[in-house]
């Protein structure tokens, strides 16, 4: 039973994570020949405040800041 573990910064949508799981499963099946139903993908969403790059917390690095909320559209 292969298990693919992915640690990534929080912020992806459920649809993006589902697509990632499908693509990883496809790649593993293609490369290793395992049956799809025996390939497990575990996605760990890590908050920016718990992740560091180069000794700096991601909350202090603009490139790793979570996406900002879109501005509300004017009513009308």
Short mmCIF file of the C-alpha atoms (twelve columns), coordinates in Angstrom:
data_MODEL
# 
_entry.id   MODEL 
# 
loop_
_atom_site.group_PDB 
_atom_site.id 
_atom_site.type_symbol 
_atom_site.label_atom_id 
_atom_site.label_alt_id 
_atom_site.label_comp_id 
_atom_site.label_asym_id 
_atom_site.label_seq_id 
_atom_site.Cartn_x 
_atom_site.Cartn_y 
_atom_site.Cartn_z 
_atom_site.pdbx_PDB_model_num 
ATOM 1  C CA . UNK A 1  0.000   0.000  0.000   1 
ATOM 2  C CA . UNK A 2  1.957   3.052  -1.185  1 
ATOM 3  C CA . UNK A 3  1.275   6.300  0.666   1 
ATOM 4  C CA . UNK A 4  2.195   9.620  -0.940  1 
ATOM 5  C CA . UNK A 5  2.479   12.372 1.670   1 
ATOM 6  C CA . UNK A 6  2.363   16.025 0.603   1 
ATOM 7  C CA . UNK A 7  3.202   18.888 2.974   1 
ATOM 8  C CA . UNK A 8  2.272   22.253 1.502   1 
ATOM 9  C CA . UNK A 9  1.267   25.705 2.588   1 
ATOM 10 C CA . UNK A 10 -2.414  26.137 3.279   1 
ATOM 11 C CA . UNK A 11 -4.438  27.984 0.665   1 
ATOM 12 C CA . UNK A 12 -5.277  25.518 -2.109  1 
ATOM 13 C CA . UNK A 13 -8.913  24.857 -2.935  1 
ATOM 14 C CA . UNK A 14 -10.523 21.444 -2.562  1 
ATOM 15 C CA . UNK A 15 -10.596 21.210 -6.372  1 
ATOM 16 C CA . UNK A 16 -6.843  21.913 -6.594  1 
ATOM 17 C CA . UNK A 17 -6.100  19.292 -3.938  1 
ATOM 18 C CA . UNK A 18 -8.323  16.749 -5.710  1 
ATOM 19 C CA . UNK A 19 -6.497  17.418 -8.996  1 
ATOM 20 C CA . UNK A 20 -3.142  17.020 -7.242  1 
ATOM 21 C CA . UNK A 21 -4.242  13.701 -5.724  1 
ATOM 22 C CA . UNK A 22 -5.368  12.447 -9.159  1 
ATOM 23 C CA . UNK A 23 -2.128  13.515 -10.856 1 
ATOM 24 C CA . UNK A 24 0.068   11.990 -8.147  1 
ATOM 25 C CA . UNK A 25 -1.925  8.758  -8.303  1 
ATOM 26 C CA . UNK A 26 -1.628  8.680  -12.111 1 
ATOM 27 C CA . UNK A 27 2.143   9.259  -11.946 1 
ATOM 28 C CA . UNK A 28 2.679   6.588  -9.300  1 
ATOM 29 C CA . UNK A 29 0.539   4.071  -11.164 1 
ATOM 30 C CA . UNK A 30 2.315   4.813  -14.451 1 
ATOM 31 C CA . UNK A 31 5.774   4.570  -12.879 1 
ATOM 32 C CA . UNK A 32 5.340   1.747  -10.373 1 
ATOM 33 C CA . UNK A 33 2.349   -0.174 -11.706 1 
ATOM 34 C CA . UNK A 34 0.322   -0.204 -8.484  1 
ATOM 35 C CA . UNK A 35 -3.453  -0.526 -8.634  1 
ATOM 36 C CA . UNK A 36 -5.137  2.882  -8.238  1 
ATOM 37 C CA . UNK A 37 -7.309  1.720  -5.362  1 
ATOM 38 C CA . UNK A 38 -4.167  0.799  -3.389  1 
ATOM 39 C CA . UNK A 39 -2.459  4.205  -3.768  1 
ATOM 40 C CA . UNK A 40 -3.106  6.621  -0.911  1 
ATOM 41 C CA . UNK A 41 -2.442  10.372 -1.007  1 
ATOM 42 C CA . UNK A 42 -2.347  12.349 2.242   1 
ATOM 43 C CA . UNK A 43 -2.274  16.150 1.985   1 
ATOM 44 C CA . UNK A 44 -1.135  18.157 4.995   1 
ATOM 45 C CA . UNK A 45 -2.138  21.834 4.838   1 
ATOM 46 C CA . UNK A 46 0.436   23.730 6.877   1 
ATOM 47 C CA . UNK A 47 -0.399  27.287 7.981   1 
ATOM 48 C CA . UNK A 48 2.128   29.961 6.970   1 
ATOM 49 C CA . UNK A 49 2.869   30.685 10.636  1 
ATOM 50 C CA . UNK A 50 4.161   27.111 11.036  1 
ATOM 51 C CA . UNK A 51 6.485   27.073 7.998   1 
ATOM 52 C CA . UNK A 52 9.913   28.655 7.549   1 
ATOM 53 C CA . UNK A 53 12.133  29.120 4.486   1 
ATOM 54 C CA . UNK A 54 15.789  30.048 4.845   1 
ATOM 55 C CA . UNK A 55 15.333  30.571 8.574   1 
ATOM 56 C CA . UNK A 56 12.491  33.075 8.121   1 
ATOM 57 C CA . UNK A 57 8.878   32.347 8.944   1 
ATOM 58 C CA . UNK A 58 6.653   32.481 5.873   1 
ATOM 59 C CA . UNK A 59 4.450   35.058 7.575   1 
ATOM 60 C CA . UNK A 60 7.435   37.442 7.219   1 
ATOM 61 C CA . UNK A 61 8.066   36.640 3.550   1 
ATOM 62 C CA . UNK A 62 5.800   38.388 1.024   1 
ATOM 63 C CA . UNK A 63 6.260   35.620 -1.554  1 
ATOM 64 C CA . UNK A 64 4.663   33.131 0.851   1 
ATOM 65 C CA . UNK A 65 1.851   35.306 2.171   1 
ATOM 66 C CA . UNK A 66 -1.598  33.766 1.832   1 
ATOM 67 C CA . UNK A 67 -3.619  35.110 -1.092  1 
ATOM 68 C CA . UNK A 68 -5.596  38.189 -0.190  1 
ATOM 69 C CA . UNK A 69 -9.360  38.177 -0.268  1 
ATOM 70 C CA . UNK A 70 -10.801 39.660 -3.461  1 
ATOM 71 C CA . UNK A 71 -12.385 43.058 -3.012  1 
ATOM 72 C CA . UNK A 72 -16.177 42.878 -2.824  1 
ATOM 73 C CA . UNK A 73 -17.865 43.945 -6.027  1 
ATOM 74 C CA . UNK A 74 -20.043 47.037 -5.800  1 
ATOM 75 C CA . UNK A 75 -23.768 46.350 -5.525  1 
ATOM 76 C CA . UNK A 76 -25.723 47.493 -8.431  1 
# 
